[in-house]
Amino acid sequence: MDKEIFQKCFDLAERGNYESRFIFTYYDENTKRSLIRNLAIILGKDKLVGLTGEQKVIFVQSEDPDKMRRMLLL
């Protein structure tokens, strides 16, 4: 993950006048933990928890195509 790129993406989404969501796919739990750890470093733990609670940051296992479809259609 490139910290500057992700920070700018989240900043743009926050300033925009449109609905946005970040969907991260992962292969296994180790990958998911790594994604969460990196995002917590980039955004801060409280911000990540808030965005996850608002479903603006979503984690979907790559082997669950039904959940991927549902999340993309929300």
HTML snippet that shows the backbone in 3Dmol.js (N, CA, C, O; Angstrom):
<script src="https://3Dmol.org/build/3Dmol-min.js"></script>
<div id="view" style="width:600px;height:400px;position:relative"></div>
<script>
const pdb = `
ATOM      1  N   MET A   1       0.842  -1.187   0.000  1.00  0.00           N
ATOM      2  CA  MET A   1       0.000   0.000   0.000  1.00  0.00           C
ATOM      3  C   MET A   1       0.882   1.243   0.000  1.00  0.00           C
ATOM      4  O   MET A   1       1.836   1.343   0.771  1.00  0.00           O
ATOM      5  N   ASP A   2       0.559   2.157  -0.847  1.00  0.00           N
ATOM      6  CA  ASP A   2       1.275   3.418  -0.897  1.00  0.00           C
ATOM      7  C   ASP A   2       0.508   4.432  -0.051  1.00  0.00           C
ATOM      8  O   ASP A   2      -0.612   4.820  -0.381  1.00  0.00           O
ATOM      9  N   LYS A   3       1.126   4.844   1.026  1.00  0.00           N
ATOM     10  CA  LYS A   3       0.459   5.712   2.002  1.00  0.00           C
ATOM     11  C   LYS A   3      -0.062   6.998   1.371  1.00  0.00           C
ATOM     12  O   LYS A   3      -1.195   7.399   1.633  1.00  0.00           O
ATOM     13  N   GLU A   4       0.752   7.646   0.545  1.00  0.00           N
ATOM     14  CA  GLU A   4       0.346   8.920  -0.045  1.00  0.00           C
ATOM     15  C   GLU A   4      -0.852   8.759  -0.974  1.00  0.00           C
ATOM     16  O   GLU A   4      -1.762   9.588  -0.965  1.00  0.00           O
ATOM     17  N   ILE A   5      -0.854   7.701  -1.772  1.00  0.00           N
ATOM     18  CA  ILE A   5      -1.961   7.472  -2.700  1.00  0.00           C
ATOM     19  C   ILE A   5      -3.254   7.234  -1.932  1.00  0.00           C
ATOM     20  O   ILE A   5      -4.281   7.843  -2.232  1.00  0.00           O
ATOM     21  N   PHE A   6      -3.207   6.350  -0.943  1.00  0.00           N
ATOM     22  CA  PHE A   6      -4.417   6.062  -0.182  1.00  0.00           C
ATOM     23  C   PHE A   6      -4.888   7.277   0.598  1.00  0.00           C
ATOM     24  O   PHE A   6      -6.091   7.525   0.681  1.00  0.00           O
ATOM     25  N   GLN A   7      -3.973   8.035   1.168  1.00  0.00           N
ATOM     26  CA  GLN A   7      -4.359   9.233   1.913  1.00  0.00           C
ATOM     27  C   GLN A   7      -5.085  10.207   0.998  1.00  0.00           C
ATOM     28  O   GLN A   7      -6.102  10.782   1.386  1.00  0.00           O
ATOM     29  N   LYS A   8      -4.570  10.398  -0.217  1.00  0.00           N
ATOM     30  CA  LYS A   8      -5.219  11.312  -1.162  1.00  0.00           C
ATOM     31  C   LYS A   8      -6.583  10.789  -1.593  1.00  0.00           C
ATOM     32  O   LYS A   8      -7.530  11.564  -1.729  1.00  0.00           O
ATOM     33  N   CYS A   9      -6.691   9.487  -1.808  1.00  0.00           N
ATOM     34  CA  CYS A   9      -7.988   8.900  -2.179  1.00  0.00           C
ATOM     35  C   CYS A   9      -9.023   9.150  -1.094  1.00  0.00           C
ATOM     36  O   CYS A   9     -10.146   9.560  -1.387  1.00  0.00           O
ATOM     37  N   PHE A  10      -8.651   8.904   0.155  1.00  0.00           N
ATOM     38  CA  PHE A  10      -9.589   9.110   1.257  1.00  0.00           C
ATOM     39  C   PHE A  10      -9.905  10.589   1.437  1.00  0.00           C
ATOM     40  O   PHE A  10     -11.043  10.943   1.745  1.00  0.00           O
ATOM     41  N   ASP A  11      -8.915  11.459   1.250  1.00  0.00           N
ATOM     42  CA  ASP A  11      -9.164  12.901   1.348  1.00  0.00           C
ATOM     43  C   ASP A  11     -10.137  13.365   0.269  1.00  0.00           C
ATOM     44  O   ASP A  11     -11.063  14.126   0.551  1.00  0.00           O
ATOM     45  N   LEU A  12      -9.929  12.906  -0.969  1.00  0.00           N
ATOM     46  CA  LEU A  12     -10.826  13.274  -2.066  1.00  0.00           C
ATOM     47  C   LEU A  12     -12.245  12.772  -1.810  1.00  0.00           C
ATOM     48  O   LEU A  12     -13.212  13.495  -2.053  1.00  0.00           O
ATOM     49  N   ALA A  13     -12.371  11.566  -1.331  1.00  0.00           N
ATOM     50  CA  ALA A  13     -13.693  10.999  -1.045  1.00  0.00           C
ATOM     51  C   ALA A  13     -14.391  11.788   0.054  1.00  0.00           C
ATOM     52  O   ALA A  13     -15.606  11.979   0.010  1.00  0.00           O
ATOM     53  N   GLU A  14     -13.631  12.241   1.027  1.00  0.00           N
ATOM     54  CA  GLU A  14     -14.207  12.992   2.140  1.00  0.00           C
ATOM     55  C   GLU A  14     -14.694  14.363   1.687  1.00  0.00           C
ATOM     56  O   GLU A  14     -15.715  14.851   2.172  1.00  0.00           O
ATOM     57  N   ARG A  15     -13.969  14.988   0.760  1.00  0.00           N
ATOM     58  CA  ARG A  15     -14.330  16.320   0.283  1.00  0.00           C
ATOM     59  C   ARG A  15     -15.396  16.296  -0.802  1.00  0.00           C
ATOM     60  O   ARG A  15     -16.054  17.306  -1.050  1.00  0.00           O
ATOM     61  N   GLY A  16     -15.571  15.151  -1.448  1.00  0.00           N
ATOM     62  CA  GLY A  16     -16.515  15.050  -2.562  1.00  0.00           C
ATOM     63  C   GLY A  16     -17.957  15.142  -2.124  1.00  0.00           C
ATOM     64  O   GLY A  16     -18.297  14.865  -0.974  1.00  0.00           O
ATOM     65  N   ASN A  17     -18.786  15.530  -3.046  1.00  0.00           N
ATOM     66  CA  ASN A  17     -20.222  15.638  -2.786  1.00  0.00           C
ATOM     67  C   ASN A  17     -20.959  14.424  -3.334  1.00  0.00           C
ATOM     68  O   ASN A  17     -22.054  14.552  -3.883  1.00  0.00           O
ATOM     69  N   TYR A  18     -20.376  13.281  -3.191  1.00  0.00           N
ATOM     70  CA  TYR A  18     -20.965  12.064  -3.718  1.00  0.00           C
ATOM     71  C   TYR A  18     -20.670  10.916  -2.765  1.00  0.00           C
ATOM     72  O   TYR A  18     -19.741  10.975  -1.960  1.00  0.00           O
ATOM     73  N   GLU A  19     -21.472   9.884  -2.875  1.00  0.00           N
ATOM     74  CA  GLU A  19     -21.264   8.696  -2.048  1.00  0.00           C
ATOM     75  C   GLU A  19     -20.041   7.941  -2.554  1.00  0.00           C
ATOM     76  O   GLU A  19     -19.853   7.777  -3.759  1.00  0.00           O
ATOM     77  N   SER A  20     -19.241   7.498  -1.647  1.00  0.00           N
ATOM     78  CA  SER A  20     -18.072   6.703  -2.036  1.00  0.00           C
ATOM     79  C   SER A  20     -17.878   5.589  -1.025  1.00  0.00           C
ATOM     80  O   SER A  20     -18.327   5.659   0.119  1.00  0.00           O
ATOM     81  N   ARG A  21     -17.196   4.567  -1.492  1.00  0.00           N
ATOM     82  CA  ARG A  21     -16.941   3.396  -0.656  1.00  0.00           C
ATOM     83  C   ARG A  21     -15.644   2.766  -1.150  1.00  0.00           C
ATOM     84  O   ARG A  21     -15.365   2.744  -2.349  1.00  0.00           O
ATOM     85  N   PHE A  22     -14.866   2.260  -0.217  1.00  0.00           N
ATOM     86  CA  PHE A  22     -13.633   1.553  -0.552  1.00  0.00           C
ATOM     87  C   PHE A  22     -13.828   0.087  -0.195  1.00  0.00           C
ATOM     88  O   PHE A  22     -14.067  -0.255   0.963  1.00  0.00           O
ATOM     89  N   ILE A  23     -13.726  -0.763  -1.191  1.00  0.00           N
ATOM     90  CA  ILE A  23     -13.897  -2.197  -0.985  1.00  0.00           C
ATOM     91  C   ILE A  23     -12.543  -2.860  -1.178  1.00  0.00           C
ATOM     92  O   ILE A  23     -11.941  -2.779  -2.249  1.00  0.00           O
ATOM     93  N   PHE A  24     -12.078  -3.511  -0.131  1.00  0.00           N
ATOM     94  CA  PHE A  24     -10.795  -4.209  -0.173  1.00  0.00           C
ATOM     95  C   PHE A  24     -11.057  -5.708  -0.181  1.00  0.00           C
ATOM     96  O   PHE A  24     -11.751  -6.229   0.692  1.00  0.00           O
ATOM     97  N   THR A  25     -10.503  -6.389  -1.161  1.00  0.00           N
ATOM     98  CA  THR A  25     -10.632  -7.846  -1.194  1.00  0.00           C
ATOM     99  C   THR A  25      -9.365  -8.452  -0.617  1.00  0.00           C
ATOM    100  O   THR A  25      -8.271  -7.906  -0.758  1.00  0.00           O
ATOM    101  N   TYR A  26      -9.535  -9.575   0.025  1.00  0.00           N
ATOM    102  CA  TYR A  26      -8.397 -10.256   0.631  1.00  0.00           C
ATOM    103  C   TYR A  26      -8.540 -11.751   0.419  1.00  0.00           C
ATOM    104  O   TYR A  26      -9.641 -12.267   0.226  1.00  0.00           O
ATOM    105  N   TYR A  27      -7.412 -12.435   0.458  1.00  0.00           N
ATOM    106  CA  TYR A  27      -7.387 -13.871   0.208  1.00  0.00           C
ATOM    107  C   TYR A  27      -7.586 -14.680   1.481  1.00  0.00           C
ATOM    108  O   TYR A  27      -8.364 -15.633   1.509  1.00  0.00           O
ATOM    109  N   ASP A  28      -6.869 -14.288   2.542  1.00  0.00           N
ATOM    110  CA  ASP A  28      -6.956 -15.031   3.798  1.00  0.00           C
ATOM    111  C   ASP A  28      -6.896 -14.053   4.967  1.00  0.00           C
ATOM    112  O   ASP A  28      -6.714 -12.852   4.770  1.00  0.00           O
ATOM    113  N   GLU A  29      -7.047 -14.564   6.166  1.00  0.00           N
ATOM    114  CA  GLU A  29      -7.098 -13.704   7.356  1.00  0.00           C
ATOM    115  C   GLU A  29      -5.798 -12.935   7.580  1.00  0.00           C
ATOM    116  O   GLU A  29      -5.831 -11.800   8.055  1.00  0.00           O
ATOM    117  N   ASN A  30      -4.663 -13.531   7.249  1.00  0.00           N
ATOM    118  CA  ASN A  30      -3.390 -12.815   7.392  1.00  0.00           C
ATOM    119  C   ASN A  30      -3.362 -11.582   6.493  1.00  0.00           C
ATOM    120  O   ASN A  30      -2.896 -10.516   6.897  1.00  0.00           O
ATOM    121  N   THR A  31      -3.860 -11.739   5.284  1.00  0.00           N
ATOM    122  CA  THR A  31      -3.912 -10.612   4.360  1.00  0.00           C
ATOM    123  C   THR A  31      -4.864  -9.540   4.876  1.00  0.00           C
ATOM    124  O   THR A  31      -4.566  -8.349   4.796  1.00  0.00           O
ATOM    125  N   LYS A  32      -6.004  -9.961   5.400  1.00  0.00           N
ATOM    126  CA  LYS A  32      -6.972  -9.005   5.954  1.00  0.00           C
ATOM    127  C   LYS A  32      -6.362  -8.229   7.117  1.00  0.00           C
ATOM    128  O   LYS A  32      -6.508  -7.009   7.197  1.00  0.00           O
ATOM    129  N   ARG A  33      -5.685  -8.929   8.010  1.00  0.00           N
ATOM    130  CA  ARG A  33      -5.042  -8.249   9.150  1.00  0.00           C
ATOM    131  C   ARG A  33      -3.998  -7.248   8.673  1.00  0.00           C
ATOM    132  O   ARG A  33      -3.873  -6.159   9.232  1.00  0.00           O
ATOM    133  N   SER A  34      -3.253  -7.619   7.644  1.00  0.00           N
ATOM    134  CA  SER A  34      -2.243  -6.722   7.094  1.00  0.00           C
ATOM    135  C   SER A  34      -2.894  -5.476   6.490  1.00  0.00           C
ATOM    136  O   SER A  34      -2.414  -4.362   6.699  1.00  0.00           O
ATOM    137  N   LEU A  35      -3.977  -5.661   5.749  1.00  0.00           N
ATOM    138  CA  LEU A  35      -4.710  -4.522   5.191  1.00  0.00           C
ATOM    139  C   LEU A  35      -5.195  -3.592   6.296  1.00  0.00           C
ATOM    140  O   LEU A  35      -5.027  -2.376   6.213  1.00  0.00           O
ATOM    141  N   ILE A  36      -5.793  -4.169   7.323  1.00  0.00           N
ATOM    142  CA  ILE A  36      -6.318  -3.367   8.431  1.00  0.00           C
ATOM    143  C   ILE A  36      -5.192  -2.625   9.143  1.00  0.00           C
ATOM    144  O   ILE A  36      -5.326  -1.444   9.462  1.00  0.00           O
ATOM    145  N   ARG A  37      -4.098  -3.308   9.388  1.00  0.00           N
ATOM    146  CA  ARG A  37      -2.958  -2.678  10.061  1.00  0.00           C
ATOM    147  C   ARG A  37      -2.436  -1.492   9.241  1.00  0.00           C
ATOM    148  O   ARG A  37      -2.183  -0.419   9.788  1.00  0.00           O
ATOM    149  N   ASN A  38      -2.275  -1.690   7.927  1.00  0.00           N
ATOM    150  CA  ASN A  38      -1.771  -0.617   7.072  1.00  0.00           C
ATOM    151  C   ASN A  38      -2.752   0.550   6.984  1.00  0.00           C
ATOM    152  O   ASN A  38      -2.341   1.710   7.021  1.00  0.00           O
ATOM    153  N   LEU A  39      -4.035   0.251   6.868  1.00  0.00           N
ATOM    154  CA  LEU A  39      -5.024   1.327   6.823  1.00  0.00           C
ATOM    155  C   LEU A  39      -5.093   2.088   8.144  1.00  0.00           C
ATOM    156  O   LEU A  39      -5.300   3.301   8.147  1.00  0.00           O
ATOM    157  N   ALA A  40      -4.922   1.391   9.258  1.00  0.00           N
ATOM    158  CA  ALA A  40      -4.914   2.065  10.564  1.00  0.00           C
ATOM    159  C   ALA A  40      -3.725   3.014  10.668  1.00  0.00           C
ATOM    160  O   ALA A  40      -3.831   4.082  11.270  1.00  0.00           O
ATOM    161  N   ILE A  41      -2.605   2.629  10.088  1.00  0.00           N
ATOM    162  CA  ILE A  41      -1.432   3.513  10.081  1.00  0.00           C
ATOM    163  C   ILE A  41      -1.703   4.738   9.214  1.00  0.00           C
ATOM    164  O   ILE A  41      -1.364   5.860   9.592  1.00  0.00           O
ATOM    165  N   ILE A  42      -2.314   4.520   8.054  1.00  0.00           N
ATOM    166  CA  ILE A  42      -2.567   5.606   7.109  1.00  0.00           C
ATOM    167  C   ILE A  42      -3.650   6.557   7.625  1.00  0.00           C
ATOM    168  O   ILE A  42      -3.473   7.775   7.596  1.00  0.00           O
ATOM    169  N   LEU A  43      -4.757   6.009   8.089  1.00  0.00           N
ATOM    170  CA  LEU A  43      -5.916   6.823   8.463  1.00  0.00           C
ATOM    171  C   LEU A  43      -6.005   7.142   9.941  1.00  0.00           C
ATOM    172  O   LEU A  43      -6.607   8.141  10.335  1.00  0.00           O
ATOM    173  N   GLY A  44      -5.418   6.307  10.740  1.00  0.00           N
ATOM    174  CA  GLY A  44      -5.612   6.383  12.181  1.00  0.00           C
ATOM    175  C   GLY A  44      -6.681   5.378  12.572  1.00  0.00           C
ATOM    176  O   GLY A  44      -7.643   5.160  11.835  1.00  0.00           O
ATOM    177  N   LYS A  45      -6.506   4.773  13.726  1.00  0.00           N
ATOM    178  CA  LYS A  45      -7.405   3.702  14.163  1.00  0.00           C
ATOM    179  C   LYS A  45      -8.852   4.176  14.290  1.00  0.00           C
ATOM    180  O   LYS A  45      -9.766   3.508  13.808  1.00  0.00           O
ATOM    181  N   ASP A  46      -9.065   5.322  14.934  1.00  0.00           N
ATOM    182  CA  ASP A  46     -10.426   5.816  15.150  1.00  0.00           C
ATOM    183  C   ASP A  46     -11.136   6.116  13.835  1.00  0.00           C
ATOM    184  O   ASP A  46     -12.317   5.805  13.676  1.00  0.00           O
ATOM    185  N   LYS A  47     -10.416   6.720  12.895  1.00  0.00           N
ATOM    186  CA  LYS A  47     -10.994   7.035  11.588  1.00  0.00           C
ATOM    187  C   LYS A  47     -11.367   5.753  10.847  1.00  0.00           C
ATOM    188  O   LYS A  47     -12.438   5.677  10.245  1.00  0.00           O
ATOM    189  N   LEU A  48     -10.489   4.742  10.886  1.00  0.00           N
ATOM    190  CA  LEU A  48     -10.769   3.473  10.219  1.00  0.00           C
ATOM    191  C   LEU A  48     -11.993   2.793  10.828  1.00  0.00           C
ATOM    192  O   LEU A  48     -12.838   2.270  10.102  1.00  0.00           O
ATOM    193  N   VAL A  49     -12.090   2.800  12.150  1.00  0.00           N
ATOM    194  CA  VAL A  49     -13.250   2.205  12.822  1.00  0.00           C
ATOM    195  C   VAL A  49     -14.527   2.938  12.406  1.00  0.00           C
ATOM    196  O   VAL A  49     -15.546   2.305  12.129  1.00  0.00           O
ATOM    197  N   GLY A  50     -14.473   4.258  12.363  1.00  0.00           N
ATOM    198  CA  GLY A  50     -15.643   5.042  11.963  1.00  0.00           C
ATOM    199  C   GLY A  50     -16.073   4.758  10.533  1.00  0.00           C
ATOM    200  O   GLY A  50     -17.259   4.567  10.263  1.00  0.00           O
ATOM    201  N   LEU A  51     -15.115   4.730   9.619  1.00  0.00           N
ATOM    202  CA  LEU A  51     -15.434   4.461   8.213  1.00  0.00           C
ATOM    203  C   LEU A  51     -15.963   3.047   8.017  1.00  0.00           C
ATOM    204  O   LEU A  51     -16.845   2.818   7.189  1.00  0.00           O
ATOM    205  N   THR A  52     -15.424   2.104   8.776  1.00  0.00           N
ATOM    206  CA  THR A  52     -15.904   0.725   8.691  1.00  0.00           C
ATOM    207  C   THR A  52     -17.335   0.639   9.218  1.00  0.00           C
ATOM    208  O   THR A  52     -18.175  -0.042   8.630  1.00  0.00           O
ATOM    209  N   GLY A  53     -17.610   1.321  10.316  1.00  0.00           N
ATOM    210  CA  GLY A  53     -18.959   1.331  10.878  1.00  0.00           C
ATOM    211  C   GLY A  53     -19.981   1.954   9.938  1.00  0.00           C
ATOM    212  O   GLY A  53     -21.138   1.537   9.909  1.00  0.00           O
ATOM    213  N   GLU A  54     -19.557   2.947   9.175  1.00  0.00           N
ATOM    214  CA  GLU A  54     -20.436   3.602   8.200  1.00  0.00           C
ATOM    215  C   GLU A  54     -20.490   2.833   6.882  1.00  0.00           C
ATOM    216  O   GLU A  54     -21.171   3.256   5.948  1.00  0.00           O
ATOM    217  N   GLN A  55     -19.802   1.740   6.801  1.00  0.00           N
ATOM    218  CA  GLN A  55     -19.661   0.909   5.599  1.00  0.00           C
ATOM    219  C   GLN A  55     -19.074   1.689   4.429  1.00  0.00           C
ATOM    220  O   GLN A  55     -19.447   1.472   3.276  1.00  0.00           O
ATOM    221  N   LYS A  56     -18.152   2.599   4.738  1.00  0.00           N
ATOM    222  CA  LYS A  56     -17.418   3.300   3.691  1.00  0.00           C
ATOM    223  C   LYS A  56     -16.098   2.602   3.405  1.00  0.00           C
ATOM    224  O   LYS A  56     -15.469   2.843   2.375  1.00  0.00           O
ATOM    225  N   VAL A  57     -15.685   1.741   4.316  1.00  0.00           N
ATOM    226  CA  VAL A  57     -14.550   0.838   4.110  1.00  0.00           C
ATOM    227  C   VAL A  57     -15.073  -0.562   4.386  1.00  0.00           C
ATOM    228  O   VAL A  57     -15.580  -0.853   5.469  1.00  0.00           O
ATOM    229  N   ILE A  58     -14.940  -1.422   3.384  1.00  0.00           N
ATOM    230  CA  ILE A  58     -15.491  -2.773   3.474  1.00  0.00           C
ATOM    231  C   ILE A  58     -14.408  -3.774   3.097  1.00  0.00           C
ATOM    232  O   ILE A  58     -13.617  -3.544   2.182  1.00  0.00           O
ATOM    233  N   PHE A  59     -14.389  -4.877   3.813  1.00  0.00           N
ATOM    234  CA  PHE A  59     -13.450  -5.961   3.527  1.00  0.00           C
ATOM    235  C   PHE A  59     -14.247  -7.179   3.086  1.00  0.00           C
ATOM    236  O   PHE A  59     -15.177  -7.604   3.771  1.00  0.00           O
ATOM    237  N   VAL A  60     -13.875  -7.741   1.931  1.00  0.00           N
ATOM    238  CA  VAL A  60     -14.589  -8.893   1.384  1.00  0.00           C
ATOM    239  C   VAL A  60     -13.571  -9.956   1.000  1.00  0.00           C
ATOM    240  O   VAL A  60     -12.588  -9.675   0.313  1.00  0.00           O
ATOM    241  N   GLN A  61     -13.816 -11.165   1.446  1.00  0.00           N
ATOM    242  CA  GLN A  61     -12.923 -12.263   1.078  1.00  0.00           C
ATOM    243  C   GLN A  61     -13.106 -12.568  -0.402  1.00  0.00           C
ATOM    244  O   GLN A  61     -14.233 -12.654  -0.890  1.00  0.00           O
ATOM    245  N   SER A  62     -11.996 -12.730  -1.113  1.00  0.00           N
ATOM    246  CA  SER A  62     -12.036 -12.916  -2.565  1.00  0.00           C
ATOM    247  C   SER A  62     -12.764 -14.183  -2.983  1.00  0.00           C
ATOM    248  O   SER A  62     -13.205 -14.291  -4.127  1.00  0.00           O
ATOM    249  N   GLU A  63     -12.897 -15.130  -2.086  1.00  0.00           N
ATOM    250  CA  GLU A  63     -13.577 -16.380  -2.416  1.00  0.00           C
ATOM    251  C   GLU A  63     -15.085 -16.312  -2.153  1.00  0.00           C
ATOM    252  O   GLU A  63     -15.761 -17.341  -2.165  1.00  0.00           O
ATOM    253  N   ASP A  64     -15.614 -15.109  -1.917  1.00  0.00           N
ATOM    254  CA  ASP A  64     -17.040 -14.928  -1.642  1.00  0.00           C
ATOM    255  C   ASP A  64     -17.657 -14.002  -2.699  1.00  0.00           C
ATOM    256  O   ASP A  64     -17.936 -12.838  -2.414  1.00  0.00           O
ATOM    257  N   PRO A  65     -17.868 -14.515  -3.913  1.00  0.00           N
ATOM    258  CA  PRO A  65     -18.374 -13.657  -4.994  1.00  0.00           C
ATOM    259  C   PRO A  65     -19.767 -13.087  -4.715  1.00  0.00           C
ATOM    260  O   PRO A  65     -20.086 -11.996  -5.188  1.00  0.00           O
ATOM    261  N   ASP A  66     -20.593 -13.797  -3.963  1.00  0.00           N
ATOM    262  CA  ASP A  66     -21.927 -13.283  -3.648  1.00  0.00           C
ATOM    263  C   ASP A  66     -21.847 -12.026  -2.793  1.00  0.00           C
ATOM    264  O   ASP A  66     -22.571 -11.060  -3.033  1.00  0.00           O
ATOM    265  N   LYS A  67     -20.973 -12.037  -1.800  1.00  0.00           N
ATOM    266  CA  LYS A  67     -20.815 -10.846  -0.956  1.00  0.00           C
ATOM    267  C   LYS A  67     -20.216  -9.704  -1.768  1.00  0.00           C
ATOM    268  O   LYS A  67     -20.594  -8.547  -1.582  1.00  0.00           O
ATOM    269  N   MET A  68     -19.283 -10.021  -2.668  1.00  0.00           N
ATOM    270  CA  MET A  68     -18.711  -8.976  -3.522  1.00  0.00           C
ATOM    271  C   MET A  68     -19.810  -8.301  -4.338  1.00  0.00           C
ATOM    272  O   MET A  68     -19.858  -7.073  -4.423  1.00  0.00           O
ATOM    273  N   ARG A  69     -20.681  -9.090  -4.931  1.00  0.00           N
ATOM    274  CA  ARG A  69     -21.784  -8.540  -5.716  1.00  0.00           C
ATOM    275  C   ARG A  69     -22.674  -7.640  -4.857  1.00  0.00           C
ATOM    276  O   ARG A  69     -23.029  -6.533  -5.261  1.00  0.00           O
ATOM    277  N   ARG A  70     -23.026  -8.130  -3.667  1.00  0.00           N
ATOM    278  CA  ARG A  70     -23.891  -7.341  -2.774  1.00  0.00           C
ATOM    279  C   ARG A  70     -23.236  -6.013  -2.408  1.00  0.00           C
ATOM    280  O   ARG A  70     -23.900  -4.977  -2.415  1.00  0.00           O
ATOM    281  N   MET A  71     -21.957  -6.029  -2.091  1.00  0.00           N
ATOM    282  CA  MET A  71     -21.265  -4.811  -1.681  1.00  0.00           C
ATOM    283  C   MET A  71     -21.148  -3.821  -2.836  1.00  0.00           C
ATOM    284  O   MET A  71     -21.235  -2.611  -2.631  1.00  0.00           O
ATOM    285  N   LEU A  72     -20.954  -4.328  -4.036  1.00  0.00           N
ATOM    286  CA  LEU A  72     -20.847  -3.439  -5.190  1.00  0.00           C
ATOM    287  C   LEU A  72     -22.186  -2.812  -5.559  1.00  0.00           C
ATOM    288  O   LEU A  72     -22.227  -1.728  -6.141  1.00  0.00           O
ATOM    289  N   LEU A  73     -23.267  -3.481  -5.227  1.00  0.00           N
ATOM    290  CA  LEU A  73     -24.595  -2.985  -5.588  1.00  0.00           C
ATOM    291  C   LEU A  73     -25.237  -2.124  -4.508  1.00  0.00           C
ATOM    292  O   LEU A  73     -26.307  -1.561  -4.739  1.00  0.00           O
ATOM    293  N   LEU A  74     -24.621  -2.005  -3.341  1.00  0.00           N
ATOM    294  CA  LEU A  74     -25.198  -1.179  -2.262  1.00  0.00           C
ATOM    295  C   LEU A  74     -25.291   0.271  -2.665  1.00  0.00           C
ATOM    296  O   LEU A  74     -25.751   1.101  -1.881  1.00  0.00           O
TER     297      LEU A  74
END
`;
const viewer = $3Dmol.createViewer("view");
viewer.addModel(pdb, "pdb");
viewer.setStyle({}, {cartoon: {color: "spectrum"}});
viewer.zoomTo();
viewer.render();
</script>
